[in-house]
Amino acid sequence: GLYNTKLELYSDPGKKTPLSRVTSGSTVYVSRWNDLQSQAPSGGSNGFNCNFVNVDIGGKVTSVLLENPQGKSVTNLTDAFKNLAKGKKVKLYSDNQKKKEVSVDSLCTLVGKTLYL
C-alpha cells in the first residue's frame, strides 16, 4: 500500500516536470519521495510503469491495472471487471458506440487505451 509513503508526482516519465496539481484525465507518473535511483520503464510497458486500461462506465472513467507490480500479470481481471459492472454481465468495447467488443484476454494489446463497459 501507499500508506505513510511520501510520493512525488510528475507529468513526464523522466521525472523532469513535477506536478503541484493534477487535472482530470491527465497521466501522472509517481515516484517515491527523494528516489533518484528509479528510472522510467524501458521497452515493453509502452512508457507506463504498469500496464493498464481506462474504463468508461457511463461517463465516469476509472483505471484497471493489468499488471502489478510491473511485469506480473493480474490474475483476477474478470473479477475486477465484474466488480465494475456491479454484477452485470461484463461486456467491454473499444469504441464508445459499443459496437467493437473486446475480450478480457486481449487487453494486453490495448494498454493505455480507454474501453467502454
N, C-alpha and C positions, 0 to 999 in steps of 0.2 A: 504494500500500500504506500500511499504518499503522505501518511500522517507524520507530522514532525519532520518533514523533509523540505529543506529550503530549495526552491526551484527558480530558475531564470527562464524567461520566455523570449523567443526570438522570432523574427519574421522570415528568416532565411536559414537553410540547413547548415551553413558555415558559421553560425553564431556571430555574425558581424553586426546585425541590426537588432538591438534589444527592443522589446515591446513594453510600453508602460500601460497600454490599453488594448484590449482585444475586441475586434469587431466581429459581428455575427457573419459566419460564412468564410472567415479567413483561415488559412492554415497557420498553425502555431507549432513551432519547434521548441521542445522543452529540454532543459539540461539541469542537472543538479547544480546548486549554487556553488560557484568557485571551482567547477570541474573543468579544468583546462585540458585534461587528458583525452576526454571523449571527442570523437570526430563524427562528421556527417557520415551516414552509411554509404557504402560503395556498391555499385553493381545492382544486385538482384532486388532491391526494395523500391525501385522507381523513385529514389530520393526521399523516401519516408523511413522513419525508424522502425515501424512495424507496419506490415501490410494491413489495409483496412478498406472498407467501403462505407460510403454515406448512404443512409436510408431515409427517404422522404415518406412520411406517413401522414397523408392529408395536409401537407404544407409544413409540418414540423420535421426538421432534419436532425438525425442523430447518427453517430458513427458506430460501426461494429468492427472490432479488431479481428483480423483473420489469422493473426499470429501474436503470441505473447509468451515469452519475450521474443525478440526478433529471431526469426529462423525456426521457431517452434509453432507449428500449426495449432490453432484452437480446435479441439476435438468435438465440441458440442455446438457447432454453428446452427444446426437445425433447431435446437432448443432455444438458442438466443433469438432467432427469428420468430419462433412460435411465441416467445415472451413478448416481443414487439407487436405481434399481430393479436395479442390478447386472447390467445387460444384458438383463433380462427385458422382456417387452412392457410398455409404460407404459400403465397404466390408472389415472386419477385419479378420485376420488369426492368429493363434497361432504358425504357422511354417513358415519359410522363403521360403518354396516351394509353399506357398499359397494353400495348399490342405485342411487344417483343419479350416474351417470358424467358427468364434465365433460371438455371438450377443452382442450388447451393453449392454443388460440386464444381461449378465453373467459375466461382468467384475469384479465383487466383488470376484470371485473365482480365478482371475488372477493377484492379487495385486503384484506389483513389477516386473512383467514379461514384456518381450518385445513382442509386437504384430506387425503385418505387414499390411500395408494399400496399 
